[in-house]
């Protein structure tokens, strides 16, 4: 409670500092009626409101020219914290029904500026009626109607038909999702275009959003659906598309498509970069890389289909490359697109196999980017992985350990990651690398071992293996970091710089681009 009250205390001190420095004509403290009427479980909120009321009456000196105004607001019906309270009781709902609209709030604010009173109480009903909303107990009997034309006079409940119609509207979905996201992130305001990652979201936050979408609308997503700068607008587009697809697509048609290309960015040119998932199957690790590429390329990502479909057969690495290549060519195989392939970890090995398929079929591939893949001959290395190592792998993809996951949805997702990780490690151990002949290739390897993970015994042997299966023109670079640092700042910026140069320079050789 002390921490919550301190937010307003520190804010008021900042305002007073600014008043002293800049001497504004008017300073407004927005307080709450709870400062006078209290509220069950609201002692911290009421204390903070009372403090603001005190500052509104304050004058530093007799000669001070700033007019302080305190506005003790009642509940708002269209915006504000009260609209985001979960599992509300009937009294809260009745209070919301007589709450201020945004337009009413604007009008009251204008009046407050004109009156310039040190403290103005804003009550949407008679003051005695308002006490019933803040009191510890009692019924709502006797709540007076608001004056005609000033808003709802009592709680209204739609008929079944009205409720069904409104719940399914685009506006209702937008409002509901905005409330969910604000609550999860602990923010009061949310611009529809704000990047949720910039506001503090992580994979677990988005898993909670996905769970809410599934509960409310019966459509399924996973993290791969969300781009590196996912916003409320993007989430709503996904929901609308999924609902439309559910209405128009039969179950039989849905089951035929296993590989999904998640388009994180629609570019401005012909270059298309496809990023293949690492060993756990999740693609969120590529967020920093995609953000560093700029807006020019179209960027699509392939997550492991087994994350979406637990009934997936166990594909070998070669089979996986065939499926991924077919999906990519179907979407971007025309002459208007220049294809680039990239992958980190296991994804690099799959991308390399896809590049080999393109070579053998005589299909042009602009470039291949390999980010710290396991060496070509590493069966013994993969055999060394135990459950502890697997835990670290998918914990790194989720950003937390399985034991600390907050809910059943996150735990279920972690279990799918672990299952994909085991299957993909097996396929790595069984795979025989297809040597490349001519595709322009860039390989970045980590100089430092990853703590607690199996590593090759002799790095020089790893170099020898790569030289034997990459084109002579391939560019090999070491970065002073570990396996996970390669896809994180600052080292991912080095990788992105090379990729940007090749994307912008069609036909440039690997040596020319390396010089850039």
ChimeraX attribute file (.defattr): number of C-alpha atoms within 10 A of each C-alpha:
attribute: neighborCount
match mode: 1-to-1
recipient: residues
	/A:1	12
	/A:2	11
	/A:3	9
	/A:4	13
	/A:5	18
	/A:6	16
	/A:7	12
	/A:8	19
	/A:9	17
	/A:10	11
	/A:11	13
	/A:12	18
	/A:13	12
	/A:14	12
	/A:15	15
	/A:16	17
	/A:17	12
	/A:18	13
	/A:19	20
	/A:20	13
	/A:21	9
	/A:22	10
	/A:23	15
	/A:24	13
	/A:25	11
	/A:26	13
	/A:27	18
	/A:28	19
	/A:29	21
	/A:30	17
	/A:31	25
	/A:32	24
	/A:33	23
	/A:34	24
	/A:35	22
	/A:36	16
	/A:37	15
	/A:38	22
	/A:39	20
	/A:40	12
	/A:41	10
	/A:42	14
	/A:43	17
	/A:44	19
	/A:45	23
	/A:46	22
	/A:47	22
	/A:48	24
	/A:49	27
	/A:50	22
	/A:51	18
	/A:52	27
	/A:53	24
	/A:54	13
	/A:55	19
	/A:56	23
	/A:57	14
	/A:58	14
	/A:59	13
	/A:60	11
	/A:61	7
	/A:62	6
	/A:63	7
	/A:64	12
	/A:65	14
	/A:66	16
	/A:67	20
	/A:68	22
	/A:69	25
	/A:70	25
	/A:71	25
	/A:72	23
	/A:73	22
	/A:74	22
	/A:75	26
	/A:76	21
	/A:77	18
	/A:78	16
	/A:79	17
	/A:80	13
	/A:81	16
	/A:82	17
	/A:83	17
	/A:84	16
	/A:85	12
	/A:86	10
	/A:87	7
	/A:88	11
	/A:89	9
	/A:90	12
	/A:91	16
	/A:92	17
	/A:93	17
	/A:94	18
	/A:95	23
	/A:96	21
	/A:97	20
	/A:98	23
	/A:99	25
	/A:100	24
	/A:101	16
	/A:102	13
	/A:103	10
	/A:104	15
	/A:105	16
	/A:106	12
	/A:107	11
	/A:108	17
	/A:109	17
	/A:110	11
	/A:111	11
	/A:112	20
	/A:113	16
	/A:114	9
	/A:115	11
	/A:116	15
	/A:117	15
	/A:118	19
	/A:119	21
	/A:120	19
	/A:121	16
	/A:122	19
	/A:123	18
	/A:124	22
	/A:125	20
	/A:126	13
	/A:127	12
	/A:128	12
	/A:129	17
	/A:130	18
	/A:131	18
	/A:132	20
	/A:133	23
	/A:134	20
	/A:135	13
	/A:136	11
	/A:137	10
	/A:138	10
	/A:139	11
	/A:140	14
	/A:141	8
	/A:142	9
	/A:143	18
	/A:144	14
	/A:145	16
	/A:146	15
	/A:147	12
	/A:148	8
	/A:149	7
	/A:150	15
	/A:151	16
	/A:152	17
	/A:153	17
	/A:154	16
	/A:155	14
	/A:156	10
	/A:157	9
	/A:158	10
	/A:159	9
	/A:160	8
	/A:161	8
	/A:162	10
	/A:163	11
	/A:164	11
	/A:165	12
	/A:166	13
	/A:167	14
	/A:168	11
	/A:169	10
	/A:170	13
	/A:171	11
	/A:172	13
	/A:173	19
	/A:174	16
	/A:175	12
	/A:176	15
	/A:177	20
	/A:178	20
	/A:179	23
	/A:180	17
	/A:181	20
	/A:182	17
	/A:183	15
	/A:184	15
	/A:185	17
	/A:186	11
	/A:187	13
	/A:188	12
	/A:189	12
	/A:190	17
	/A:191	11
	/A:192	15
	/A:193	12
	/A:194	14
	/A:195	19
	/A:196	22
	/A:197	17
	/A:198	11
	/A:199	13
	/A:200	12
	/A:201	15
	/A:202	15
	/A:203	16
	/A:204	20
	/A:205	18
	/A:206	20
	/A:207	20
	/A:208	19
	/A:209	20
	/A:210	21
	/A:211	20
	/A:212	15
	/A:213	21
	/A:214	14
	/A:215	11
	/A:216	13
	/A:217	14
	/A:218	13
	/A:219	18
	/A:220	15
	/A:221	17
	/A:222	16
	/A:223	19
	/A:224	24
	/A:225	21
	/A:226	19
	/A:227	24
	/A:228	20
	/A:229	18
	/A:230	19
	/A:231	21
	/A:232	19
	/A:233	17
	/A:234	16
	/A:235	20
	/A:236	18
	/A:237	12
	/A:238	16
	/A:239	22
	/A:240	14
	/A:241	12
	/A:242	17
	/A:243	15
	/A:244	11
	/A:245	13
	/A:246	14
	/A:247	8
	/A:248	9
	/A:249	10
	/A:250	10
	/A:251	9
	/A:252	8
	/A:253	8
	/A:254	11
	/A:255	9
	/A:256	8
	/A:257	10
	/A:258	15
	/A:259	19
	/A:260	18
	/A:261	19
	/A:262	18
	/A:263	17
	/A:264	19
	/A:265	21
	/A:266	13
	/A:267	16
	/A:268	10
	/A:269	15
	/A:270	18
	/A:271	23
	/A:272	23
	/A:273	26
	/A:274	23
	/A:275	25
	/A:276	29
	/A:277	26
	/A:278	28
	/A:279	26
	/A:280	30
	/A:281	26
	/A:282	27
	/A:283	26
	/A:284	21
	/A:285	19
	/A:286	21
	/A:287	16
	/A:288	18
	/A:289	22
	/A:290	23
	/A:291	15
	/A:292	17
	/A:293	19
	/A:294	13
	/A:295	14
	/A:296	17
	/A:297	22
	/A:298	20
	/A:299	22
	/A:300	21
	/A:301	27
	/A:302	24
	/A:303	26
	/A:304	28
	/A:305	20
	/A:306	20
	/A:307	23
	/A:308	19
	/A:309	12
	/A:310	11
	/A:311	9
	/A:312	12
	/A:313	9
	/A:314	14
	/A:315	14
	/A:316	16
	/A:317	26
	/A:318	21
	/A:319	14
	/A:320	20
	/A:321	23
	/A:322	16
	/A:323	15
	/A:324	23
	/A:325	20
	/A:326	15
	/A:327	18
	/A:328	19
	/A:329	13
	/A:330	10
	/A:331	10
	/A:332	17
	/A:333	16
	/A:334	10
	/A:335	9
	/A:336	11
	/A:337	16
	/A:338	20
	/A:339	24
	/A:340	24
	/A:341	25
	/A:342	26
	/A:343	25
	/A:344	28
	/A:345	20
	/A:346	26
	/A:347	31
	/A:348	26
	/A:349	30
	/A:350	30
	/A:351	27
	/A:352	27
	/A:353	25
	/A:354	24
	/A:355	30
	/A:356	22
	/A:357	18
	/A:358	16
	/A:359	16
	/A:360	10
	/A:361	9
	/A:362	9
	/A:363	14
	/A:364	15
	/A:365	18
	/A:366	24
	/A:367	25
	/A:368	24
	/A:369	24
	/A:370	24
	/A:371	24
	/A:372	26
	/A:373	21
	/A:374	22
	/A:375	20
	/A:376	21
	/A:377	19
	/A:378	16
	/A:379	17
	/A:380	11
	/A:381	17
	/A:382	19
	/A:383	12
	/A:384	11
	/A:385	14
	/A:386	12
	/A:387	10
	/A:388	10
	/A:389	14
	/A:390	19
	/A:391	19
	/A:392	18
	/A:393	21
	/A:394	26
	/A:395	20
	/A:396	14
	/A:397	21
	/A:398	23
	/A:399	15
	/A:400	16
	/A:401	16
	/A:402	19
	/A:403	9
	/A:404	10
	/A:405	18
	/A:406	12
	/A:407	12
	/A:408	11
	/A:409	16
	/A:410	22
	/A:411	18
	/A:412	13
	/A:413	22
	/A:414	23
	/A:415	16
	/A:416	21
	/A:417	25
	/A:418	24
	/A:419	18
	/A:420	24
	/A:421	23
	/A:422	18
	/A:423	17
	/A:424	23
	/A:425	21
	/A:426	17
	/A:427	21
	/A:428	23
	/A:429	17
	/A:430	16
	/A:431	18
	/A:432	13
	/A:433	19
	/A:434	17
	/A:435	17
	/A:436	21
	/A:437	16
	/A:438	16
	/A:439	22
	/A:440	25
	/A:441	26
	/A:442	24
	/A:443	20
	/A:444	19
	/A:445	22
	/A:446	20
	/A:447	16
	/A:448	14
	/A:449	14
	/A:450	14
	/A:451	9
	/A:452	9
	/A:453	16
	/A:454	16
	/A:455	16
	/A:456	15
	/A:457	9
	/A:458	8
	/A:459	12
	/A:460	9
	/A:461	13
	/A:462	17
	/A:463	14
	/A:464	12
	/A:465	14
	/A:466	18
	/A:467	14
	/A:468	12
	/A:469	14
	/A:470	22
	/A:471	16
	/A:472	13
	/A:473	15
	/A:474	22
	/A:475	17
	/A:476	16
	/A:477	15
	/A:478	13
	/A:479	18
	/A:480	11
	/A:481	18
	/A:482	16
	/A:483	22
	/A:484	17
	/A:485	16
	/A:486	25
	/A:487	23
	/A:488	16
	/A:489	12
	/A:490	12
	/A:491	16
	/A:492	19
	/A:493	19
	/A:494	16
	/A:495	23
	/A:496	19
	/A:497	17
	/A:498	18
	/A:499	24
	/A:500	16
	/A:501	16
	/A:502	23
	/A:503	24
	/A:504	14
	/A:505	14
	/A:506	13
	/A:507	11
	/A:508	16
	/A:509	17
	/A:510	19
	/A:511	14
	/A:512	11
	/A:513	17
	/A:514	18
	/A:515	7
	/A:516	10
